[in-house]
């Protein structure tokens, strides 16, 4: 099973690129973030014409997540379901061929002294609690998405420019690790341990052209799953109107 995550940064702006990428690469599962539209406006017909089913959790103008699959998606969940008043569409989960696939868009956090950063840390804490309510980590589960965290120095092209930001601060890295300590491992790094593999480049300042990138998109998995390969599609950052993120994928076996 090939599972891919991709922050498309607006379905409206990137629909043609999304459909072309699906046609060319045909992953089993594609997790999307930053749909930036309501569920009723998602291009279900065009997706279904390519052989995919889609479940979505969208909202107007901001956020939004979706899971696309060539197989049936069951037991769909769309919130952290913890009683906290939160109207931001940042999580969707579903079961595909016995694998629980969780797609998230973690808050960016803006600035370290902002309310948005406090919300990011609280959201990651809530995500850990959500996994604990899901049960033990001995079941096949995958956490995919834009985590807005670069876990270590290998994930940052120019640490001096980023280490004091909300993507790299020790506190936010620790918060993400707390989620993973539930029982998740970095499936991408199991196969691609080298530095210099990035999934996001800022539009501003020629980020891609200077390769001033970060790996903030991730696929984590429980030990019940075995992965055999991983990749990042840098080419998708080229061409007309690309997202600032590119697809990142892991190939799992035995599913």
Number of C-alpha atoms within 10 A of each C-alpha: 14 19 21 25 27 24 26 25 20 19 22 14 15 17 17 12 18 17 15 13 14 18 13 9 9 16 20 17 22 24 31 29 30 24 29 23 20 17 18 10 13 21 14 16 11 13 19 14 10 14 14 22 18 21 22 26 24 27 21 13 12 16 25 29 29 28 26 25 22 17 15 13 21 14 9 16 16 19 19 21 12 12 7 9 7 12 8 15 26 27 24 25 28 20 18 19 13 13 16 21 24 25 27 26 23 23 23 17 20 15 14 16 10 10 11 16 18 15 15 20 21 13 18 20 15 17 21 20 15 16 17 14 12 11 10 11 17 11 17 18 22 24 23 28 27 27 22 24 25 24 22 16 15 17 21 24 20 14 16 8 10 17 16 13 16 24 25 23 17 14 13 23 18 15 19 21 16 16 19 18 12 16 19 20 18 15 26 22 17 13 14 13 10 9 14 16 21 25 24 25 24 15 13 8 10 11 14 18 11 10 16 20 22 29 29 21 26 26 25 20 27 21 17 14 17 15 18 13 17 20 16 20 15 16 10 17 18 13 8 9 10 17 23 19 27 24 25 27 26 26 18 17 12 7 12
